[in-house]
Amino acid sequence: MAERDPRNRTGRSPLLRGLAAAVLAAGMLMVSAGTGYGTGATPPAPGAQFTPLTAAVMTEPTPFVATDGRTHLSYELLTTSSLPSSTPLRLDRVDVRDARTHRVVGSLSGQELAEAANPVGDPLPGADGYTPPPPAPTPTVIQGSQKWIIWLDLTLDRGQRAPKVLEHHLSGAVLAPSGPSAFEETVQATRTSGIPPLNLRAPVRPGTWYSSESCCGNTHHRRGLGPINGRFHVPQRFAIDWYRVGGQGQTWEGDPARLTSYLSYRQPVVASAGGRVVEVQDGIADNQPPVTPPVPPIEDTVGNHVTVEVAPGRYLLYAHLKPGSLKVREGDRVESGQVLGLIGNSGNSTTPHLHFQVMTTAEFFPTDSPPFTFRQFRVVGQVEPRIWDDNLGLQPTGVLPITSSPNEGLHRARYPLDREVLEF
């Protein structure tokens, strides 16, 4: 799509005029002393403009292929309004484009944009596990000086390669008292990662398993924004919670208030790849299901766990393990398939499951969360309602409502999508 020349016949950008009007309407005066180019001042860089939104990408986007057979890019755009607090703006559209060709590879507008953006500090909708999320407001209005996060989950067309560099084109209107003034800005050119996702073996023994809270969409892992050591992180972007599933589709049998009722409890956790153990934590008691426990101290968030360095800057986390079940120590070398411990319910966990992910640091806080794939598995179904750690034991029965999936069949080097049921 050809781009419109942002300048009018007087040579002044409509964006600049809109911003100036908004700032003046707020009772402020933009004054710059000594700006005459003949006085020795440096002129602006070509294409420089005032932008009502600043933007920063929070990770290096890494392309990965999921069970739908398509390439995905999942990352975040952290935006801040540069306008005074009395002047809101309306964000109408976000286009992610190939920075070389300017071809659009993904767009958000209307309801989709409203559901993919929220002010920083807002709780995750429906985070208590019981109430549905409220309808997202539309249009998306960002108050002056406010910071918002835009959750980008792009799915490319089959056979389409991810661009080497992405750019982000934002459009909307400054809502000045004198009336709305349209703006467009192209911001934050971002290189995609050239490091392919780790291709791993299963972290659990062969059987049927429920892949919960994996990418993509409005899950606690995907949209878990953490302010840690003065910076925002998304430390669980691609984490998956694993639950063992029985022959009748059940995840627990009998009394859901008993740990031993859960089929995942005390299941072996195995190394998905060989490497060196860099962190071990043990001695944290299992929580009593099915009531959500108090939030633990930050150092106990993932409970008893093992962290294994498998490549430079790549660590595998196996979390919420049963106390006393860990079979390795820091410094040990482990082989793929070696038992590391047993699934438990320690840390920030309500019902027994294995929290598994790749990290960029040996510590969970702070870290980044890159994608990964598994060498081979078979998708056998999916679960439509969001049944996760905090509400698994509160269901009428332990049987998952498993239905057919469009992604059923054998997969190699793929990432399981949220709420798929699969066989390792």
ChimeraX attribute file (.defattr): number of C-alpha atoms within 10 A of each C-alpha:
attribute: neighborCount
match mode: 1-to-1
recipient: residues
	/A:1	6
	/A:2	6
	/A:3	6
	/A:4	6
	/A:5	7
	/A:6	15
	/A:7	12
	/A:8	9
	/A:9	6
	/A:10	6
	/A:11	8
	/A:12	11
	/A:13	17
	/A:14	16
	/A:15	22
	/A:16	18
	/A:17	15
	/A:18	22
	/A:19	24
	/A:20	17
	/A:21	20
	/A:22	27
	/A:23	18
	/A:24	13
	/A:25	16
	/A:26	16
	/A:27	9
	/A:28	12
	/A:29	11
	/A:30	7
	/A:31	7
	/A:32	7
	/A:33	5
	/A:34	10
	/A:35	12
	/A:36	11
	/A:37	10
	/A:38	9
	/A:39	8
	/A:40	9
	/A:41	10
	/A:42	10
	/A:43	11
	/A:44	9
	/A:45	7
	/A:46	6
	/A:47	6
	/A:48	8
	/A:49	12
	/A:50	15
	/A:51	19
	/A:52	27
	/A:53	25
	/A:54	16
	/A:55	21
	/A:56	15
	/A:57	17
	/A:58	16
	/A:59	19
	/A:60	17
	/A:61	22
	/A:62	21
	/A:63	26
	/A:64	23
	/A:65	21
	/A:66	23
	/A:67	23
	/A:68	18
	/A:69	15
	/A:70	17
	/A:71	21
	/A:72	23
	/A:73	20
	/A:74	23
	/A:75	21
	/A:76	24
	/A:77	19
	/A:78	20
	/A:79	21
	/A:80	21
	/A:81	21
	/A:82	19
	/A:83	22
	/A:84	18
	/A:85	13
	/A:86	16
	/A:87	20
	/A:88	24
	/A:89	24
	/A:90	20
	/A:91	24
	/A:92	19
	/A:93	18
	/A:94	20
	/A:95	19
	/A:96	22
	/A:97	21
	/A:98	20
	/A:99	19
	/A:100	11
	/A:101	10
	/A:102	17
	/A:103	16
	/A:104	16
	/A:105	17
	/A:106	17
	/A:107	17
	/A:108	21
	/A:109	18
	/A:110	14
	/A:111	14
	/A:112	13
	/A:113	23
	/A:114	20
	/A:115	19
	/A:116	20
	/A:117	22
	/A:118	21
	/A:119	16
	/A:120	17
	/A:121	12
	/A:122	9
	/A:123	11
	/A:124	15
	/A:125	16
	/A:126	14
	/A:127	13
	/A:128	12
	/A:129	16
	/A:130	10
	/A:131	9
	/A:132	10
	/A:133	13
	/A:134	8
	/A:135	10
	/A:136	16
	/A:137	14
	/A:138	16
	/A:139	14
	/A:140	22
	/A:141	18
	/A:142	25
	/A:143	21
	/A:144	20
	/A:145	17
	/A:146	17
	/A:147	19
	/A:148	21
	/A:149	22
	/A:150	23
	/A:151	21
	/A:152	21
	/A:153	19
	/A:154	18
	/A:155	20
	/A:156	17
	/A:157	13
	/A:158	10
	/A:159	9
	/A:160	11
	/A:161	12
	/A:162	21
	/A:163	18
	/A:164	13
	/A:165	17
	/A:166	23
	/A:167	21
	/A:168	24
	/A:169	18
	/A:170	21
	/A:171	19
	/A:172	20
	/A:173	21
	/A:174	26
	/A:175	22
	/A:176	21
	/A:177	13
	/A:178	9
	/A:179	12
	/A:180	17
	/A:181	20
	/A:182	18
	/A:183	25
	/A:184	18
	/A:185	19
	/A:186	17
	/A:187	16
	/A:188	17
	/A:189	17
	/A:190	19
	/A:191	16
	/A:192	17
	/A:193	16
	/A:194	11
	/A:195	9
	/A:196	13
	/A:197	21
	/A:198	19
	/A:199	18
	/A:200	18
	/A:201	20
	/A:202	21
	/A:203	27
	/A:204	22
	/A:205	16
	/A:206	11
	/A:207	12
	/A:208	21
	/A:209	24
	/A:210	28
	/A:211	23
	/A:212	26
	/A:213	28
	/A:214	25
	/A:215	27
	/A:216	21
	/A:217	18
	/A:218	18
	/A:219	20
	/A:220	19
	/A:221	22
	/A:222	24
	/A:223	23
	/A:224	16
	/A:225	21
	/A:226	16
	/A:227	14
	/A:228	13
	/A:229	9
	/A:230	7
	/A:231	9
	/A:232	14
	/A:233	21
	/A:234	23
	/A:235	25
	/A:236	27
	/A:237	28
	/A:238	26
	/A:239	25
	/A:240	25
	/A:241	22
	/A:242	25
	/A:243	30
	/A:244	25
	/A:245	23
	/A:246	18
	/A:247	9
	/A:248	10
	/A:249	17
	/A:250	18
	/A:251	24
	/A:252	27
	/A:253	15
	/A:254	11
	/A:255	15
	/A:256	23
	/A:257	15
	/A:258	15
	/A:259	21
	/A:260	15
	/A:261	18
	/A:262	28
	/A:263	20
	/A:264	25
	/A:265	22
	/A:266	19
	/A:267	21
	/A:268	19
	/A:269	24
	/A:270	21
	/A:271	25
	/A:272	25
	/A:273	22
	/A:274	18
	/A:275	20
	/A:276	19
	/A:277	22
	/A:278	18
	/A:279	18
	/A:280	17
	/A:281	19
	/A:282	18
	/A:283	14
	/A:284	19
	/A:285	17
	/A:286	22
	/A:287	21
	/A:288	18
	/A:289	25
	/A:290	22
	/A:291	16
	/A:292	16
	/A:293	15
	/A:294	11
	/A:295	11
	/A:296	14
	/A:297	9
	/A:298	12
	/A:299	12
	/A:300	17
	/A:301	17
	/A:302	24
	/A:303	27
	/A:304	28
	/A:305	29
	/A:306	27
	/A:307	27
	/A:308	28
	/A:309	24
	/A:310	18
	/A:311	14
	/A:312	8
	/A:313	11
	/A:314	19
	/A:315	24
	/A:316	25
	/A:317	25
	/A:318	28
	/A:319	30
	/A:320	33
	/A:321	36
	/A:322	25
	/A:323	21
	/A:324	13
	/A:325	17
	/A:326	21
	/A:327	12
	/A:328	17
	/A:329	15
	/A:330	14
	/A:331	13
	/A:332	13
	/A:333	14
	/A:334	21
	/A:335	14
	/A:336	15
	/A:337	17
	/A:338	17
	/A:339	19
	/A:340	23
	/A:341	25
	/A:342	26
	/A:343	30
	/A:344	30
	/A:345	29
	/A:346	30
	/A:347	26
	/A:348	23
	/A:349	29
	/A:350	24
	/A:351	32
	/A:352	36
	/A:353	30
	/A:354	29
	/A:355	23
	/A:356	21
	/A:357	25
	/A:358	30
	/A:359	28
	/A:360	19
	/A:361	18
	/A:362	19
	/A:363	15
	/A:364	21
	/A:365	19
	/A:366	18
	/A:367	17
	/A:368	21
	/A:369	23
	/A:370	28
	/A:371	25
	/A:372	24
	/A:373	21
	/A:374	21
	/A:375	17
	/A:376	17
	/A:377	22
	/A:378	18
	/A:379	24
	/A:380	20
	/A:381	21
	/A:382	23
	/A:383	19
	/A:384	15
	/A:385	10
	/A:386	14
	/A:387	18
	/A:388	22
	/A:389	23
	/A:390	20
	/A:391	18
	/A:392	25
	/A:393	25
	/A:394	17
	/A:395	12
	/A:396	8
	/A:397	15
	/A:398	23
	/A:399	17
	/A:400	22
	/A:401	13
	/A:402	19
	/A:403	12
	/A:404	14
	/A:405	16
	/A:406	11
	/A:407	19
	/A:408	17
	/A:409	14
	/A:410	14
	/A:411	20
	/A:412	15
	/A:413	20
	/A:414	24
	/A:415	26
	/A:416	28
	/A:417	22
	/A:418	22
	/A:419	23
	/A:420	25
	/A:421	29
	/A:422	22
	/A:423	19
	/A:424	17
